[in-house]
Amino acid sequence: LFESIDAPPVSDTSRMIKWNLQGSKISSLFGDADEEVFVHPVKFTGKLLVMRGCRAPKIYSWARFESVEVKFEKKSGLTTFKYRTKLAGTGPPLSKEEKRPPSMY
């Protein structure tokens, strides 16, 4: 896993190693450096206009990674990931192979 991280560590002490990844370096962590990685479904936090008496629709939304912080503690062998995501689009996938949201922001 750590060989695939394409960035120098931010901190390398005797206790832990820490990386901050952004942009295309995040994609290399998940295997394919050429494709942007999306997460779905995620909670929709945008605003909706709902008429009185109608139920609010459930919105299928997608997110993209803004940054990932990876920490590896040497003594315990524990790896921790902290993700920051951003809304990327809405709509259910058009097929099982679909890797992008139908409507992008």
Long-range contacts (C-beta under 8 A, 24 or more apart in sequence): 1-79, 2-72, 4-28, 4-29, 4-31, 5-29, 5-70, 6-33, 14-74, 15-73, 15-74, 15-75, 16-71, 16-72, 16-73, 16-74, 17-71, 17-72, 17-74, 18-69, 18-70, 18-71, 18-72, 19-69, 19-70, 20-67, 20-68, 20-69, 21-67, 21-68, 21-69, 21-70, 22-66, 22-67, 22-68, 26-65, 26-67, 26-68, 29-68, 29-70, 35-99, 36-64, 37-64, 37-65, 38-62, 38-63, 38-64, 38-88, 38-99, 38-100, 38-101, 39-63, 39-64, 39-65, 39-85, 40-93, 40-101, 42-85, 42-87, 44-87, 44-90, 45-87, 46-87, 59-90, 60-90, 60-91, 60-92, 61-87, 61-88, 61-89, 61-90, 61-101, 62-87, 62-88, 62-89, 62-90, 62-101, 63-87, 63-88, 64-88
